[in-house]
Amino acid sequence: MTDESSDDLHSEYLQADLLFAMGQPAAAARRLEPLVAAEPGNEAALELLARSYFGAAQLGPAETALRRLVELAPADGWARRALARTLERQSRAEEAVAHHRMADALGAERTPGTFPRER
């Protein structure tokens, strides 16, 4: 990847982050999709994509992004907790249990209602 295309991807990430912060998660997700396709191992972009999908109530795509994030970073307790909460919102509480247990073991916060990671 050239420096110029890397700069473009970074710019897209920053714009998506701003859209998310402004309460426009669907627009943020649309910006992030090509970035994640270009850099599938970019954990920060994948996390923001998952948060954007979740914020836009696009739970299927949020689940897919979170499962990929868990594959890339299996010791990320936040990703496990976020995946569990996404499954719960889809009425799949039994599937969420294992992810909650793993998140607990990894020391992830379990405060009700908190999904977005604080920066």
LINURJO-V514428 format. One record per residue. RES is the residue in one letter. SS is DSSP state (H for helix, E for strand, - for the rest). PSI is psi in whole degrees, 0 to 359 (none if undefined). Layout:
res:RES ss:SS psi:PSI
res:RES ss:SS psi:PSI
//
This chain:
res:M ss:- psi:134
res:T ss:- psi:162
res:D ss:H psi:323
res:E ss:H psi:315
res:S ss:H psi:328
res:S ss:H psi:319
res:D ss:H psi:320
res:D ss:H psi:317
res:L ss:H psi:320
res:H ss:H psi:319
res:S ss:H psi:317
res:E ss:H psi:319
res:Y ss:H psi:313
res:L ss:H psi:321
res:Q ss:H psi:320
res:A ss:H psi:319
res:D ss:H psi:318
res:L ss:H psi:315
res:L ss:H psi:317
res:F ss:H psi:314
res:A ss:H psi:333
res:M ss:- psi:6
res:G ss:- psi:27
res:Q ss:- psi:66
res:P ss:H psi:327
res:A ss:H psi:319
res:A ss:H psi:321
res:A ss:H psi:317
res:A ss:H psi:318
res:R ss:H psi:322
res:R ss:H psi:324
res:L ss:H psi:333
res:E ss:H psi:311
res:P ss:H psi:327
res:L ss:H psi:313
res:V ss:H psi:325
res:A ss:H psi:323
res:A ss:H psi:328
res:E ss:- psi:74
res:P ss:- psi:344
res:G ss:- psi:6
res:N ss:- psi:99
res:E ss:H psi:322
res:A ss:H psi:316
res:A ss:H psi:320
res:L ss:H psi:319
res:E ss:H psi:314
res:L ss:H psi:324
res:L ss:H psi:314
res:A ss:H psi:315
res:R ss:H psi:322
res:S ss:H psi:314
res:Y ss:H psi:315
res:F ss:H psi:315
res:G ss:H psi:333
res:A ss:- psi:8
res:A ss:- psi:32
res:Q ss:- psi:77
res:L ss:H psi:327
res:G ss:H psi:307
res:P ss:H psi:326
res:A ss:H psi:316
res:E ss:H psi:315
res:T ss:H psi:314
res:A ss:H psi:319
res:L ss:H psi:323
res:R ss:H psi:321
res:R ss:H psi:319
res:L ss:H psi:319
res:V ss:H psi:324
res:E ss:H psi:319
res:L ss:H psi:325
res:A ss:- psi:74
res:P ss:- psi:341
res:A ss:- psi:12
res:D ss:- psi:99
res:G ss:H psi:325
res:W ss:H psi:316
res:A ss:H psi:320
res:R ss:H psi:315
res:R ss:H psi:318
res:A ss:H psi:319
res:L ss:H psi:317
res:A ss:H psi:315
res:R ss:H psi:325
res:T ss:H psi:317
res:L ss:H psi:318
res:E ss:H psi:319
res:R ss:H psi:342
res:Q ss:- psi:17
res:S ss:- psi:40
res:R ss:- psi:52
res:A ss:H psi:323
res:E ss:H psi:320
res:E ss:H psi:330
res:A ss:H psi:334
res:V ss:H psi:312
res:A ss:H psi:323
res:H ss:H psi:323
res:H ss:H psi:317
res:R ss:H psi:317
res:M ss:H psi:318
res:A ss:H psi:319
res:D ss:H psi:315
res:A ss:H psi:330
res:L ss:- psi:359
res:G ss:- psi:19
res:A ss:- psi:144
res:E ss:- psi:145
res:R ss:- psi:28
res:T ss:- psi:126
res:P ss:- psi:138
res:G ss:- psi:355
res:T ss:- psi:116
res:F ss:- psi:308
res:P ss:- psi:137
res:R ss:- psi:133
res:E ss:- psi:141
res:R ss:- psi:none
//
